[in-house]
Amino acid sequence: MQISNYNPSFCGYKSEFGKKLNKYLSENIRDKNKEKAIVESLSDIIPDKITESNIKGSGWHGIVYGIDDDFVVKLGRRAKPKIGRFTVLKDETTKNLKTYYGNIIAKIGNMQIMKNALKTKNTLPAGLPGRWMSRGQKLEYYNNVYLKHFVELPQSAYDEIANDFKTLNSLGKEFDTINPNNFIADGKKIKIVDEITPAKEKNPNTLSKLFKVFVNSYDANTAAEYDYLAVQRRKELIKKLILASERSELPFFASINDRIELNLAMRLCDYGEDFSTIQKTLIDYRKKYPDINERLEKISEFIDNFNKDDINTISFYA
């Protein structure tokens, strides 16, 4: 899903619809009169919300519109909102996920209600935005906007993503890691939108997939290209991803394509060797250091030996 620029006017805004729906979901008791009140409150505000200026994101099958700080509405492309039956959807798969905001929690007529992933004014999707850019503009944005922002996120943001990867592996499910825009920085956290699907292979949520999202992709259709000005930031991001993956002991790869992604990340970071060198050490450390904190400290020292300072990331893109 392509995420639009966040409209900060929703920060701190609680609609009557949102208040009623939140209260109803927390009670976990079905009441037709309360459901009717929720539907009526949405009916009152929906004409003002389904507007071009209020689009939060769009994908192949639908457009997401902001409602308030807590909820958004997804509507099919070219569809007009129709108020109708209220249905609550429960998904046991997502209840233990900390970073996932792509699940549908209710339906009203032809509208799907989801949690609003964007809670702050400081939001940015991974990868490139969905607009035309020259090659120089792409390189500059990727390094000086995207990479700069995501490198500055705390380690905990990536730890939470990796932990959700681990949870989905145990459930035989996988995230959509094809489109980096599905991963959105919101304040000091990263949130995942779009769908969860059944796994096509065992333990598909891997370190390689983290590399694919955060290092290797411009967008859903375009691999990132080498840029010597971006090498240092890519190396810093690689370190965060490896540490996050090791904390959750994710698989390194699950397929040949995954292996290709691991080695692509190595080339983009100008390491001059494939991932097997790092993998061998990580496997060795998993055996040698059973205490996770000691292991992460040793891994951090090991990666720092790879991440020697290169050229400073200055701005002179053509």
SULQUIWO-V887844 format. One record per residue. N is the residue number from 1. RES is the residue in one small letter. SS is DSSP state (2 for helix, 1 for strand, 0 for the rest). OMEGA is omega in radians with two decimals (999 if undefined). BURIAL is + if it has 16 or more other C-alpha atoms within 10 Angstrom, else -. Layout:
BEGIN
n:N res:RES ss:SS omega:OMEGA burial:BURIAL
n:N res:RES ss:SS omega:OMEGA burial:BURIAL
END
This chain:
BEGIN
n:1 res:m ss:0 omega:3.08 burial:+
n:2 res:q ss:1 omega:-3.11 burial:+
n:3 res:i ss:1 omega:3.09 burial:+
n:4 res:s ss:0 omega:3.08 burial:+
n:5 res:n ss:0 omega:-3.08 burial:-
n:6 res:y ss:0 omega:3.08 burial:+
n:7 res:n ss:0 omega:-3.01 burial:+
n:8 res:p ss:2 omega:-3.13 burial:-
n:9 res:s ss:2 omega:-3.13 burial:-
n:10 res:f ss:2 omega:-3.09 burial:+
n:11 res:c ss:0 omega:3.12 burial:-
n:12 res:g ss:0 omega:-3.10 burial:-
n:13 res:y ss:0 omega:3.10 burial:-
n:14 res:k ss:0 omega:3.10 burial:-
n:15 res:s ss:0 omega:3.05 burial:+
n:16 res:e ss:2 omega:3.08 burial:+
n:17 res:f ss:2 omega:-3.13 burial:+
n:18 res:g ss:2 omega:3.13 burial:+
n:19 res:k ss:2 omega:-3.10 burial:-
n:20 res:k ss:2 omega:-3.13 burial:+
n:21 res:l ss:2 omega:3.10 burial:+
n:22 res:n ss:2 omega:-3.14 burial:-
n:23 res:k ss:2 omega:-3.11 burial:-
n:24 res:y ss:2 omega:-3.14 burial:+
n:25 res:l ss:2 omega:-3.13 burial:-
n:26 res:s ss:2 omega:-3.13 burial:-
n:27 res:e ss:2 omega:3.09 burial:-
n:28 res:n ss:0 omega:3.08 burial:-
n:29 res:i ss:0 omega:-3.10 burial:-
n:30 res:r ss:0 omega:-3.09 burial:-
n:31 res:d ss:0 omega:-3.06 burial:-
n:32 res:k ss:2 omega:-3.14 burial:-
n:33 res:n ss:2 omega:3.10 burial:-
n:34 res:k ss:2 omega:3.09 burial:-
n:35 res:e ss:2 omega:3.11 burial:+
n:36 res:k ss:2 omega:3.13 burial:-
n:37 res:a ss:2 omega:3.10 burial:-
n:38 res:i ss:2 omega:3.14 burial:+
n:39 res:v ss:2 omega:-3.13 burial:+
n:40 res:e ss:2 omega:-3.14 burial:-
n:41 res:s ss:2 omega:3.06 burial:+
n:42 res:l ss:2 omega:3.13 burial:+
n:43 res:s ss:2 omega:-3.11 burial:+
n:44 res:d ss:2 omega:-3.02 burial:-
n:45 res:i ss:2 omega:-2.99 burial:-
n:46 res:i ss:2 omega:3.12 burial:+
n:47 res:p ss:2 omega:-3.13 burial:-
n:48 res:d ss:2 omega:-3.06 burial:-
n:49 res:k ss:2 omega:-3.13 burial:+
n:50 res:i ss:0 omega:-3.11 burial:+
n:51 res:t ss:0 omega:-3.14 burial:-
n:52 res:e ss:2 omega:-3.09 burial:-
n:53 res:s ss:2 omega:-3.07 burial:-
n:54 res:n ss:2 omega:3.12 burial:+
n:55 res:i ss:1 omega:3.13 burial:+
n:56 res:k ss:1 omega:-3.13 burial:+
n:57 res:g ss:1 omega:3.13 burial:+
n:58 res:s ss:1 omega:3.12 burial:+
n:59 res:g ss:0 omega:-3.10 burial:-
n:60 res:w ss:0 omega:-2.96 burial:-
n:61 res:h ss:0 omega:-3.09 burial:-
n:62 res:g ss:1 omega:3.12 burial:+
n:63 res:i ss:1 omega:-3.12 burial:+
n:64 res:v ss:1 omega:-3.13 burial:+
n:65 res:y ss:1 omega:3.11 burial:+
n:66 res:g ss:1 omega:3.04 burial:+
n:67 res:i ss:0 omega:3.08 burial:+
n:68 res:d ss:0 omega:-3.11 burial:+
n:69 res:d ss:0 omega:-3.02 burial:+
n:70 res:d ss:0 omega:-2.98 burial:+
n:71 res:f ss:1 omega:2.98 burial:+
n:72 res:v ss:1 omega:3.13 burial:+
n:73 res:v ss:1 omega:3.06 burial:+
n:74 res:k ss:1 omega:-3.09 burial:+
n:75 res:l ss:1 omega:3.12 burial:+
n:76 res:g ss:1 omega:3.12 burial:+
n:77 res:r ss:0 omega:-3.14 burial:-
n:78 res:r ss:0 omega:3.10 burial:-
n:79 res:a ss:0 omega:3.04 burial:-
n:80 res:k ss:0 omega:-3.09 burial:-
n:81 res:p ss:0 omega:3.09 burial:+
n:82 res:k ss:0 omega:3.10 burial:-
n:83 res:i ss:0 omega:-3.12 burial:+
n:84 res:g ss:0 omega:-3.05 burial:-
n:85 res:r ss:0 omega:3.09 burial:-
n:86 res:f ss:1 omega:3.13 burial:+
n:87 res:t ss:1 omega:3.04 burial:-
n:88 res:v ss:1 omega:3.12 burial:-
n:89 res:l ss:0 omega:3.08 burial:-
n:90 res:k ss:0 omega:3.14 burial:-
n:91 res:d ss:0 omega:-3.13 burial:-
n:92 res:e ss:0 omega:3.14 burial:-
n:93 res:t ss:0 omega:-2.97 burial:-
n:94 res:t ss:0 omega:-2.99 burial:+
n:95 res:k ss:0 omega:-3.13 burial:-
n:96 res:n ss:0 omega:3.12 burial:-
n:97 res:l ss:0 omega:-3.07 burial:+
n:98 res:k ss:0 omega:-2.99 burial:-
n:99 res:t ss:0 omega:-2.98 burial:+
n:100 res:y ss:1 omega:-3.13 burial:+
n:101 res:y ss:0 omega:-3.06 burial:+
n:102 res:g ss:0 omega:-3.07 burial:+
n:103 res:n ss:0 omega:3.09 burial:+
n:104 res:i ss:1 omega:-3.10 burial:+
n:105 res:i ss:1 omega:3.10 burial:+
n:106 res:a ss:1 omega:3.03 burial:+
n:107 res:k ss:1 omega:3.03 burial:+
n:108 res:i ss:1 omega:-3.05 burial:+
n:109 res:g ss:0 omega:3.13 burial:-
n:110 res:n ss:0 omega:-3.12 burial:+
n:111 res:m ss:1 omega:3.10 burial:+
n:112 res:q ss:1 omega:-3.10 burial:+
n:113 res:i ss:1 omega:3.12 burial:+
n:114 res:m ss:1 omega:3.05 burial:+
n:115 res:k ss:1 omega:3.07 burial:+
n:116 res:n ss:0 omega:-3.12 burial:+
n:117 res:a ss:0 omega:-2.98 burial:+
n:118 res:l ss:0 omega:-3.02 burial:+
n:119 res:k ss:0 omega:-3.07 burial:+
n:120 res:t ss:0 omega:3.06 burial:+
n:121 res:k ss:0 omega:-3.06 burial:-
n:122 res:n ss:0 omega:-3.07 burial:-
n:123 res:t ss:1 omega:3.11 burial:+
n:124 res:l ss:1 omega:3.04 burial:+
n:125 res:p ss:1 omega:3.02 burial:+
n:126 res:a ss:0 omega:3.10 burial:+
n:127 res:g ss:0 omega:-3.12 burial:+
n:128 res:l ss:0 omega:3.08 burial:+
n:129 res:p ss:0 omega:-3.08 burial:+
n:130 res:g ss:0 omega:3.06 burial:-
n:131 res:r ss:0 omega:-3.11 burial:-
n:132 res:w ss:0 omega:3.06 burial:-
n:133 res:m ss:0 omega:2.98 burial:-
n:134 res:s ss:0 omega:-3.14 burial:-
n:135 res:r ss:2 omega:3.13 burial:-
n:136 res:g ss:2 omega:3.12 burial:-
n:137 res:q ss:2 omega:3.11 burial:-
n:138 res:k ss:2 omega:-3.13 burial:+
n:139 res:l ss:2 omega:-3.11 burial:+
n:140 res:e ss:2 omega:-3.14 burial:+
n:141 res:y ss:2 omega:-3.07 burial:+
n:142 res:y ss:2 omega:-3.10 burial:+
n:143 res:n ss:2 omega:-2.95 burial:+
n:144 res:n ss:2 omega:3.05 burial:+
n:145 res:v ss:2 omega:-3.07 burial:-
n:146 res:y ss:2 omega:-3.07 burial:+
n:147 res:l ss:2 omega:-3.14 burial:+
n:148 res:k ss:2 omega:-3.11 burial:+
n:149 res:h ss:2 omega:-3.04 burial:+
n:150 res:f ss:2 omega:3.06 burial:+
n:151 res:v ss:2 omega:-3.11 burial:+
n:152 res:e ss:0 omega:3.08 burial:-
n:153 res:l ss:0 omega:-3.12 burial:+
n:154 res:p ss:0 omega:3.11 burial:-
n:155 res:q ss:2 omega:-3.11 burial:+
n:156 res:s ss:2 omega:3.13 burial:-
n:157 res:a ss:2 omega:3.13 burial:+
n:158 res:y ss:2 omega:3.08 burial:+
n:159 res:d ss:2 omega:-3.13 burial:+
n:160 res:e ss:2 omega:3.09 burial:+
n:161 res:i ss:2 omega:-3.12 burial:+
n:162 res:a ss:2 omega:3.13 burial:+
n:163 res:n ss:2 omega:3.07 burial:+
n:164 res:d ss:2 omega:3.01 burial:+
n:165 res:f ss:2 omega:-3.13 burial:+
n:166 res:k ss:2 omega:3.14 burial:+
n:167 res:t ss:2 omega:-3.13 burial:+
n:168 res:l ss:2 omega:3.07 burial:+
n:169 res:n ss:2 omega:-3.13 burial:+
n:170 res:s ss:2 omega:-3.11 burial:-
n:171 res:l ss:2 omega:-3.12 burial:-
n:172 res:g ss:0 omega:3.14 burial:+
n:173 res:k ss:1 omega:3.09 burial:+
n:174 res:e ss:1 omega:3.04 burial:+
n:175 res:f ss:1 omega:2.99 burial:+
n:176 res:d ss:0 omega:3.14 burial:+
n:177 res:t ss:0 omega:3.11 burial:+
n:178 res:i ss:0 omega:-3.10 burial:-
n:179 res:n ss:0 omega:-3.14 burial:+
n:180 res:p ss:2 omega:3.12 burial:+
n:181 res:n ss:2 omega:3.07 burial:+
n:182 res:n ss:2 omega:-3.12 burial:+
n:183 res:f ss:1 omega:-2.98 burial:+
n:184 res:i ss:1 omega:3.00 burial:+
n:185 res:a ss:1 omega:3.11 burial:+
n:186 res:d ss:1 omega:-3.00 burial:+
n:187 res:g ss:0 omega:-3.13 burial:+
n:188 res:k ss:0 omega:-3.14 burial:+
n:189 res:k ss:1 omega:2.99 burial:+
n:190 res:i ss:1 omega:-3.10 burial:+
n:191 res:k ss:1 omega:-3.09 burial:+
n:192 res:i ss:1 omega:3.07 burial:+
n:193 res:v ss:0 omega:-3.10 burial:+
n:194 res:d ss:0 omega:-2.89 burial:+
n:195 res:e ss:0 omega:2.92 burial:-
n:196 res:i ss:1 omega:-3.07 burial:+
n:197 res:t ss:1 omega:3.04 burial:-
n:198 res:p ss:1 omega:-3.11 burial:-
n:199 res:a ss:0 omega:3.08 burial:+
n:200 res:k ss:0 omega:3.14 burial:-
n:201 res:e ss:0 omega:-3.11 burial:-
n:202 res:k ss:0 omega:3.09 burial:-
n:203 res:n ss:0 omega:-3.04 burial:+
n:204 res:p ss:0 omega:-3.10 burial:+
n:205 res:n ss:0 omega:-2.91 burial:+
n:206 res:t ss:0 omega:2.98 burial:+
n:207 res:l ss:2 omega:3.12 burial:+
n:208 res:s ss:2 omega:3.14 burial:+
n:209 res:k ss:2 omega:3.05 burial:+
n:210 res:l ss:2 omega:3.07 burial:+
n:211 res:f ss:2 omega:-3.10 burial:+
n:212 res:k ss:2 omega:-3.11 burial:+
n:213 res:v ss:2 omega:-2.89 burial:+
n:214 res:f ss:2 omega:-3.09 burial:+
n:215 res:v ss:2 omega:-2.90 burial:+
n:216 res:n ss:2 omega:-2.99 burial:+
n:217 res:s ss:1 omega:2.93 burial:+
n:218 res:y ss:0 omega:3.13 burial:+
n:219 res:d ss:0 omega:-3.06 burial:+
n:220 res:a ss:0 omega:-3.05 burial:+
n:221 res:n ss:0 omega:-2.98 burial:-
n:222 res:t ss:0 omega:3.04 burial:-
n:223 res:a ss:1 omega:3.08 burial:+
n:224 res:a ss:0 omega:3.12 burial:+
n:225 res:e ss:0 omega:-3.13 burial:+
n:226 res:y ss:0 omega:3.07 burial:+
n:227 res:d ss:0 omega:-3.05 burial:-
n:228 res:y ss:2 omega:3.10 burial:-
n:229 res:l ss:2 omega:-3.10 burial:+
n:230 res:a ss:2 omega:-3.03 burial:+
n:231 res:v ss:2 omega:-3.06 burial:+
n:232 res:q ss:2 omega:3.12 burial:+
n:233 res:r ss:2 omega:3.09 burial:+
n:234 res:r ss:2 omega:3.12 burial:+
n:235 res:k ss:2 omega:3.11 burial:+
n:236 res:e ss:2 omega:3.13 burial:+
n:237 res:l ss:2 omega:3.08 burial:+
n:238 res:i ss:2 omega:-3.14 burial:+
n:239 res:k ss:2 omega:3.12 burial:+
n:240 res:k ss:2 omega:-3.11 burial:+
n:241 res:l ss:2 omega:3.13 burial:+
n:242 res:i ss:2 omega:3.12 burial:+
n:243 res:l ss:2 omega:3.11 burial:+
n:244 res:a ss:2 omega:-3.14 burial:+
n:245 res:s ss:2 omega:-3.12 burial:+
n:246 res:e ss:2 omega:3.10 burial:+
n:247 res:r ss:2 omega:3.11 burial:+
n:248 res:s ss:0 omega:-3.13 burial:+
n:249 res:e ss:0 omega:3.09 burial:+
n:250 res:l ss:0 omega:2.97 burial:+
n:251 res:p ss:0 omega:3.09 burial:+
n:252 res:f ss:0 omega:-3.14 burial:+
n:253 res:f ss:0 omega:3.13 burial:+
n:254 res:a ss:0 omega:-3.10 burial:+
n:255 res:s ss:0 omega:3.06 burial:-
n:256 res:i ss:2 omega:3.11 burial:-
n:257 res:n ss:2 omega:3.07 burial:-
n:258 res:d ss:2 omega:3.13 burial:+
n:259 res:r ss:2 omega:3.10 burial:+
n:260 res:i ss:2 omega:3.13 burial:+
n:261 res:e ss:2 omega:3.11 burial:+
n:262 res:l ss:2 omega:-3.11 burial:+
n:263 res:n ss:2 omega:3.04 burial:+
n:264 res:l ss:2 omega:3.11 burial:+
n:265 res:a ss:2 omega:3.11 burial:+
n:266 res:m ss:2 omega:3.13 burial:+
n:267 res:r ss:2 omega:-3.14 burial:+
n:268 res:l ss:2 omega:3.10 burial:+
n:269 res:c ss:0 omega:3.06 burial:+
n:270 res:d ss:0 omega:-3.12 burial:+
n:271 res:y ss:0 omega:3.12 burial:+
n:272 res:g ss:0 omega:3.08 burial:-
n:273 res:e ss:0 omega:-3.11 burial:-
n:274 res:d ss:0 omega:-2.99 burial:+
n:275 res:f ss:0 omega:-3.04 burial:+
n:276 res:s ss:2 omega:3.12 burial:-
n:277 res:t ss:2 omega:3.11 burial:-
n:278 res:i ss:2 omega:-3.11 burial:+
n:279 res:q ss:2 omega:-3.14 burial:-
n:280 res:k ss:2 omega:3.14 burial:-
n:281 res:t ss:2 omega:3.13 burial:-
n:282 res:l ss:2 omega:3.09 burial:+
n:283 res:i ss:2 omega:3.13 burial:-
n:284 res:d ss:2 omega:-3.12 burial:-
n:285 res:y ss:2 omega:3.09 burial:+
n:286 res:r ss:2 omega:3.11 burial:+
n:287 res:k ss:2 omega:-2.98 burial:-
n:288 res:k ss:2 omega:-3.06 burial:-
n:289 res:y ss:0 omega:-3.12 burial:-
n:290 res:p ss:0 omega:3.08 burial:-
n:291 res:d ss:0 omega:-2.99 burial:-
n:292 res:i ss:2 omega:-3.11 burial:-
n:293 res:n ss:2 omega:3.08 burial:-
n:294 res:e ss:2 omega:-3.14 burial:-
n:295 res:r ss:2 omega:-3.13 burial:+
n:296 res:l ss:2 omega:3.08 burial:+
n:297 res:e ss:2 omega:3.13 burial:-
n:298 res:k ss:2 omega:3.13 burial:-
n:299 res:i ss:2 omega:3.11 burial:+
n:300 res:s ss:2 omega:3.10 burial:-
n:301 res:e ss:2 omega:-3.14 burial:-
n:302 res:f ss:2 omega:-3.12 burial:-
n:303 res:i ss:2 omega:3.12 burial:+
n:304 res:d ss:2 omega:3.10 burial:-
n:305 res:n ss:2 omega:3.06 burial:-
n:306 res:f ss:2 omega:-2.97 burial:-
n:307 res:n ss:0 omega:3.07 burial:+
n:308 res:k ss:0 omega:-3.13 burial:-
n:309 res:d ss:0 omega:3.03 burial:-
n:310 res:d ss:0 omega:3.11 burial:-
n:311 res:i ss:0 omega:3.12 burial:-
n:312 res:n ss:0 omega:-3.13 burial:-
n:313 res:t ss:0 omega:3.11 burial:-
n:314 res:i ss:0 omega:-3.03 burial:-
n:315 res:s ss:0 omega:2.94 burial:-
n:316 res:f ss:0 omega:3.11 burial:-
n:317 res:y ss:0 omega:3.13 burial:-
n:318 res:a ss:0 omega:999 burial:-
END
